[in-house]
Amino acid sequence: MSAELGRTGLQGKLSQWLRGRRPKEAAGDGGREALLLAAAAAGLPLAPAAHPAGYRCSCDRVGCPTPARHPVSFAWQTQSTTDRAQIERWARHQPQANFITATGMVHDVMDVPVEAGLEALERLLGAGIEVGPVAESDDGRLLFFTLTRGTPEDEDEWWPCELDCHPETMDEHPGLRWHCRGSYVLVPPAQLPGDQSVHWVRGLEHPLPDPLSLLETLTDACARYVGEDPDHSSAAWPLRRH
């Protein structure tokens, strides 16, 4: 009981702290467009995505498995851009659209359960480690934006393993999801079904860190999250190098 209360109390305090530090997101289309252009200026390639239609997705797919979370074009990888004029056109012509950012080009994203992410964030900041931008998804995920690992010359330094998350394997990775080559995440501001959103809690004014500087703390936090909650027995994946 005390462990559960301790974790709940920590989450509540950190959630209040994050809300206090959340960058102000201006209301209206102008604020949305400004945040998208700021993301592009920081080097994040963007492409239009679906948006909520009530509790469903704006796409025509019956029973869409990722409502309001996926690109609208199958060519999203080549379509993704940081071009200001193109993003302005998309934002103004598709005022309801969410946007995804393609990972593995300039940046990666480490995507963890919010409880584990809040614990890791406190530890990282307390240790004086540069965390970089962090977004929160109201469906219970915290997204840590980092520099991309790209394709190291020495393939022993790369691990195409369980940590390497692709959009179609999201449900298989309830713990740490490492979005890199061939993956994407929603970029704030984004709306989800059920009046939920994806929003920045640490903005893009923070430089992108090396992912390896965060990895150990994030995996440790996910392991503790699994140990405290037996319903998430597959949440932490081992690090294996090929």
Buried (B, 14 or more C-beta within 10 A) or exposed (E): EEEEEEBEEBBEEBBEBBEEEBBEBEEEEEEBBBBBBBBBEBBBBBBBBBBBBEEBBBBEEEEBEBBBBBBBEEEBBEBBBBEEEBBBEBBEEBEEBBBBBBBBBBBBBBBBBBBBBBBBBBBBEEEEEEBBBBBBBBEEBBBBBBBBBEEEEEEEEBBEEBBBBBBEEBEEBBBBBBBBBBBBBBBBBBBBBEEBBBBBBBBBEBEBBEBEBBBEBBBBBBBBBBEBBEEBEEBBBEBEEE
